[in-house]
Amino acid sequence: MTADIDSVKALGAAIEGEVAKVVFGQGPLTRMVTIALLAGGHVLLEGPPGTAKTLLAQAFARAVALDFGRIQFTPDLMPGDILGSNLFNFQTSSFTLTKGPIFTELLLADEINRTPPKTQAALLEAMQERRVTVGGESHVMSPRFTVLATQNPIEQQGVYPLPEAQLDRFLFKLVVDYPDAAEERRIVADHGGRFKSPVVADFGVAQITDAKAIGAAIDIIASVRLAEEVVDYIVRLIRSTRASADLECGASPRAATMLARAACAAAALEGRDYVIPDDVQRLAAGVLRHRVILSPAAEIEGRNVEQVIADLVEREDVPR
């Protein structure tokens, strides 16, 4: 068992090393995306323009050797542009599906909040059940299907906030911040002399795994031990979000399930075959920040979601 867990730890380190060849200073972010992939979850990346969100997705897809697709979300995008459509084949006198860009393994949903809710909803079934229904017929997708969605928190015009049902399908919402001074200098020194947009292949990012190896790693993670005390801790933490006076809406049972699954993946990437409370605490903000809604009173007091989540984690008794 230890050797198997060590292989998962080595896989995570290798992925981070390859992505770091082109995206500087975002190791923790790459680790969270790796956890999401191994936990079967999706990721919402929120950050200002120019912080390498798209480049991170491209480099990650190349490192894990998954089929990569990209959809640029715009106000005029229609559900059929994502899912595809049934076209009549005159040779066979039947309808056949012309698959849309959603039929891939790693999908970059770029600026997802720029399209209306009707089009955003086209992703719901695929994100939850990894299948797509077109014309009354279901089409099974890859078990590795993962959405990396991006959104810009600065612009407020021409955007459509994601509905709660869609937000709840993302395992993590990760905040992409500006790099520190040393990393920004490294970015300028390395990228500033290139007179074209960065292309992942030019940075020597290698394909160090594939879908089969990822599936094997997921099977190993399924055997990570989740003690009853840790399960109780996760349930208490999630339920505390519903009882908090600072929150108008708490997290769903799906949040508890996904937090447990992500904690197992995080433990394996640390080289452990068991989950500890620290795993849960480190992941809590990423799992909860998009699933809870501040109460009006908390907003008036100037509190933010991160502060409320940190307080809830701090107050909850930690199992020993």
C-alpha positions as CSV (number, residue, x, y, z in Angstrom):
1,M,0.0,0.0,0.0
2,T,2.8,2.4,0.9
3,A,4.4,1.9,-2.6
4,D,1.1,2.7,-4.2
5,I,0.6,5.9,-2.2
6,D,4.2,6.9,-3.0
7,S,3.4,6.5,-6.7
8,V,0.5,9.0,-6.3
9,K,2.7,11.4,-4.4
10,A,5.4,11.1,-7.2
11,L,2.7,11.7,-9.9
12,G,1.5,14.9,-8.2
13,A,5.1,16.2,-7.9
14,A,5.8,15.4,-11.5
15,I,2.7,17.3,-12.7
16,E,3.5,20.3,-10.6
17,G,7.1,20.2,-12.0
18,E,5.9,20.2,-15.6
19,V,3.4,23.0,-15.1
20,A,6.0,25.1,-13.3
21,K,8.1,25.2,-16.5
22,V,5.6,27.7,-18.0
23,V,3.5,29.0,-15.1
24,F,5.7,30.5,-12.4
25,G,4.8,30.8,-8.7
26,Q,1.5,28.9,-8.9
27,G,2.5,25.5,-7.3
28,P,-0.2,25.5,-4.7
29,L,-2.8,26.3,-7.4
30,T,-1.5,23.4,-9.5
31,R,-1.8,21.1,-6.5
32,M,-5.4,22.0,-6.0
33,V,-6.2,21.4,-9.7
34,T,-4.5,18.0,-9.4
35,I,-6.6,17.2,-6.3
36,A,-9.7,18.1,-8.2
37,L,-8.7,15.8,-11.1
38,L,-8.0,12.9,-8.8
39,A,-11.2,13.5,-6.8
40,G,-13.4,13.7,-9.9
41,G,-14.2,17.3,-9.3
42,H,-14.3,20.5,-11.4
43,V,-12.5,23.8,-10.7
44,L,-13.6,27.5,-11.0
45,L,-10.6,29.8,-11.3
46,E,-11.3,33.4,-10.4
47,G,-8.8,36.1,-11.0
48,P,-8.0,39.3,-12.9
49,P,-6.9,39.2,-16.6
50,G,-3.3,38.3,-17.2
51,T,-2.7,36.0,-14.3
52,A,-2.1,32.8,-16.4
53,K,-5.4,31.1,-15.8
54,T,-5.7,29.9,-19.4
55,L,-2.0,29.0,-19.6
56,L,-2.3,27.0,-16.4
57,A,-5.1,24.9,-17.9
58,Q,-3.2,24.4,-21.1
59,A,0.0,23.3,-19.4
60,F,-1.9,21.0,-17.0
61,A,-3.7,19.3,-19.9
62,R,-0.5,18.7,-21.7
63,A,1.3,17.3,-18.6
64,V,-1.5,14.8,-17.9
65,A,-2.0,14.0,-21.6
66,L,-5.7,14.4,-21.6
67,D,-7.7,15.6,-24.6
68,F,-8.0,19.3,-24.2
69,G,-10.9,21.5,-25.4
70,R,-11.7,25.1,-25.0
71,I,-14.9,27.1,-25.2
72,Q,-14.8,30.9,-25.2
73,F,-18.1,31.9,-23.5
74,T,-19.8,34.9,-25.1
75,P,-23.3,36.4,-24.7
76,D,-24.5,34.9,-28.1
77,L,-23.3,31.4,-27.3
78,M,-26.1,28.8,-27.6
79,P,-26.4,25.4,-25.8
80,G,-26.0,23.6,-29.2
81,D,-22.7,25.3,-29.7
82,I,-21.5,23.5,-26.6
83,L,-23.3,20.1,-26.8
84,G,-23.5,19.7,-30.6
85,S,-26.6,18.8,-32.6
86,N,-28.3,16.0,-34.4
87,L,-28.0,16.3,-38.2
88,F,-29.9,14.3,-40.8
89,N,-27.7,11.9,-42.7
90,F,-29.2,11.4,-46.2
91,Q,-27.1,8.3,-46.8
92,T,-28.4,6.4,-43.8
93,S,-31.7,8.3,-43.6
94,S,-31.1,8.9,-39.9
95,F,-30.0,11.5,-37.5
96,T,-26.4,11.5,-36.2
97,L,-24.9,13.5,-33.5
98,T,-22.3,16.1,-34.5
99,K,-20.5,16.4,-31.2
100,G,-19.8,19.8,-29.7
101,P,-16.6,20.8,-27.9
102,I,-17.8,19.5,-24.6
103,F,-16.9,16.0,-25.7
104,T,-13.3,16.1,-24.4
105,E,-11.5,15.2,-21.2
106,L,-10.2,18.5,-19.9
107,L,-12.5,21.4,-20.9
108,L,-11.5,25.0,-20.4
109,A,-14.7,27.0,-20.0
110,D,-13.1,30.5,-20.5
111,E,-15.0,33.4,-19.0
112,I,-17.9,31.2,-18.2
113,N,-19.9,34.1,-16.6
114,R,-20.1,35.9,-19.9
115,T,-22.9,33.7,-21.3
116,P,-26.6,33.6,-20.2
117,P,-27.8,31.1,-17.7
118,K,-29.6,29.1,-20.4
119,T,-26.2,28.3,-22.0
120,Q,-24.5,27.9,-18.7
121,A,-27.0,25.2,-17.9
122,A,-25.8,23.1,-20.8
123,L,-22.9,22.0,-18.6
124,L,-25.0,20.9,-15.6
125,E,-25.6,17.3,-16.7
126,A,-22.1,16.8,-18.0
127,M,-20.5,18.1,-14.8
128,Q,-22.6,16.0,-12.5
129,E,-23.2,12.7,-14.4
130,R,-20.5,12.9,-17.2
131,R,-23.0,12.4,-19.9
132,V,-24.9,14.6,-22.4
133,T,-28.5,14.3,-23.6
134,V,-29.2,15.6,-27.1
135,G,-32.5,15.0,-28.8
136,G,-33.6,12.7,-26.1
137,E,-30.6,10.4,-26.4
138,S,-27.9,10.2,-23.8
139,H,-24.2,10.1,-24.7
140,V,-21.6,8.9,-22.2
141,M,-18.5,11.1,-21.8
142,S,-15.0,10.2,-20.6
143,P,-14.8,9.3,-16.9
144,R,-11.9,11.8,-16.7
145,F,-14.1,14.7,-17.9
146,T,-13.1,17.8,-15.9
147,V,-14.1,21.4,-16.3
148,L,-11.6,24.2,-15.6
149,A,-13.7,27.4,-15.7
150,T,-12.4,30.9,-15.5
151,Q,-14.1,34.2,-14.6
152,N,-13.0,37.7,-14.1
153,P,-14.1,39.3,-10.8
154,I,-13.4,42.8,-11.9
155,E,-15.8,43.5,-14.7
156,Q,-19.5,43.7,-13.7
157,Q,-21.0,44.7,-17.0
158,G,-22.0,42.1,-19.6
159,V,-21.7,39.2,-17.2
160,Y,-24.2,36.7,-15.7
161,P,-23.5,35.4,-12.2
162,L,-23.4,31.6,-12.1
163,P,-26.6,30.2,-10.5
164,E,-26.2,28.3,-7.2
165,A,-27.0,24.9,-8.9
166,Q,-24.0,25.4,-11.2
167,L,-21.6,26.7,-8.5
168,D,-22.4,23.6,-6.4
169,R,-21.1,21.4,-9.1
170,F,-17.6,22.9,-8.8
171,L,-15.4,21.1,-6.2
172,F,-13.2,24.2,-5.8
173,K,-13.4,27.9,-6.4
174,L,-9.8,29.0,-6.4
175,V,-8.7,32.6,-6.2
176,V,-5.8,33.4,-8.6
177,D,-3.9,36.4,-7.2
178,Y,-1.0,38.4,-8.6
179,P,2.5,36.9,-8.2
180,D,4.9,38.3,-5.7
181,A,7.7,40.6,-6.9
182,A,10.3,37.9,-7.4
183,E,8.0,35.7,-9.4
184,E,6.8,38.6,-11.5
185,R,10.3,39.5,-12.3
186,R,10.9,35.9,-13.4
187,I,7.8,36.1,-15.6
188,V,9.0,39.3,-17.3
189,A,12.6,37.9,-17.7
190,D,11.4,34.7,-19.3
191,H,8.2,35.7,-21.2
192,G,9.0,39.3,-21.9
193,G,11.6,38.5,-24.5
194,R,9.2,36.3,-26.5
195,F,7.5,38.2,-29.3
196,K,4.5,35.9,-29.4
197,S,2.0,34.6,-27.0
198,P,3.3,31.8,-24.8
199,V,2.8,28.3,-26.3
200,V,3.0,25.5,-23.9
201,A,4.9,23.2,-26.3
202,D,7.7,25.8,-26.6
203,F,8.5,25.5,-22.8
204,G,9.3,21.7,-22.9
205,V,6.3,20.6,-20.9
206,A,6.3,16.8,-21.2
207,Q,3.4,14.4,-21.1
208,I,4.3,12.5,-17.9
209,T,1.1,10.5,-17.4
210,D,-2.1,9.5,-19.2
211,A,-5.7,8.7,-18.6
212,K,-5.0,5.1,-17.7
213,A,-2.4,6.1,-15.1
214,I,-4.7,8.7,-13.7
215,G,-7.4,6.0,-13.4
216,A,-5.0,3.8,-11.5
217,A,-4.1,6.7,-9.1
218,I,-7.8,7.3,-8.5
219,D,-8.2,3.6,-7.6
220,I,-5.4,3.9,-5.1
221,I,-7.0,7.0,-3.6
222,A,-10.2,5.1,-3.1
223,S,-8.4,3.0,-0.5
224,V,-7.3,6.0,1.6
225,R,-8.7,5.6,5.1
226,L,-11.3,8.1,6.3
227,A,-11.7,7.6,10.0
228,E,-15.1,7.9,11.6
229,E,-13.9,10.8,13.6
230,V,-12.8,12.7,10.5
231,V,-16.2,11.9,8.8
232,D,-17.9,13.4,11.9
233,Y,-15.6,16.4,11.7
234,I,-16.5,17.1,8.1
235,V,-20.2,16.8,8.7
236,R,-20.0,19.1,11.7
237,L,-18.1,21.7,9.7
238,I,-20.6,21.6,6.8
239,R,-23.6,21.8,9.1
240,S,-22.1,24.7,11.0
241,T,-22.3,26.8,7.8
242,R,-26.1,26.3,7.9
243,A,-26.4,27.4,11.5
244,S,-24.1,30.4,11.2
245,A,-25.7,33.8,11.7
246,D,-23.1,35.2,9.3
247,L,-24.4,33.1,6.4
248,E,-27.7,33.3,4.7
249,C,-27.2,30.0,2.9
250,G,-25.0,27.2,4.0
251,A,-23.3,24.4,2.1
252,S,-25.1,21.3,0.7
253,P,-24.5,17.6,1.5
254,R,-22.7,17.4,-1.8
255,A,-20.1,19.8,-0.3
256,A,-19.5,17.4,2.5
257,T,-19.1,14.4,0.1
258,M,-16.7,16.3,-2.2
259,L,-14.7,17.7,0.7
260,A,-14.2,14.1,2.0
261,R,-13.2,12.9,-1.5
262,A,-10.8,15.8,-2.0
263,A,-9.2,15.2,1.5
264,C,-8.5,11.6,0.5
265,A,-6.8,12.8,-2.7
266,A,-4.8,15.5,-0.8
267,A,-3.6,12.9,1.7
268,A,-2.4,10.6,-1.0
269,L,-0.5,13.4,-2.7
270,E,1.2,14.0,0.6
271,G,2.2,10.3,0.8
272,R,-0.3,9.2,3.4
273,D,-2.9,6.5,3.2
274,Y,-5.1,8.2,5.8
275,V,-6.8,11.6,6.1
276,I,-6.0,13.9,9.0
277,P,-8.0,17.0,10.0
278,D,-5.3,19.3,8.5
279,D,-6.3,18.0,5.1
280,V,-9.9,19.1,5.7
281,Q,-8.9,22.5,7.0
282,R,-6.6,23.3,4.1
283,L,-9.3,22.5,1.6
284,A,-12.3,24.1,3.4
285,A,-12.0,27.5,1.9
286,G,-11.7,26.2,-1.7
287,V,-14.7,23.9,-1.2
288,L,-17.0,26.3,0.6
289,R,-16.4,29.9,-0.6
290,H,-18.7,29.5,-3.6
291,R,-21.3,27.4,-1.9
292,V,-22.2,29.8,1.0
293,I,-23.8,33.2,0.9
294,L,-23.1,36.0,3.3
295,S,-26.0,37.4,5.4
296,P,-26.9,41.1,5.0
297,A,-25.7,41.7,8.5
298,A,-22.3,40.2,7.9
299,E,-22.0,42.3,4.7
300,I,-22.8,45.5,6.6
301,E,-20.1,44.6,9.2
302,G,-17.6,44.3,6.3
303,R,-17.0,40.6,6.8
304,N,-16.2,38.4,3.8
305,V,-16.7,34.7,3.1
306,E,-13.1,33.7,3.7
307,Q,-13.3,35.3,7.2
308,V,-16.5,33.5,8.1
309,I,-15.2,30.1,6.9
310,A,-11.9,30.6,8.8
311,D,-13.9,31.4,12.0
312,L,-16.1,28.3,11.5
313,V,-13.0,26.1,11.0
314,E,-11.4,27.7,14.1
315,R,-14.4,27.1,16.3
316,E,-15.0,23.5,15.3
317,D,-13.5,20.9,17.7
318,V,-10.7,19.0,15.9
319,P,-10.6,15.2,16.4
320,R,-7.4,13.8,17.9
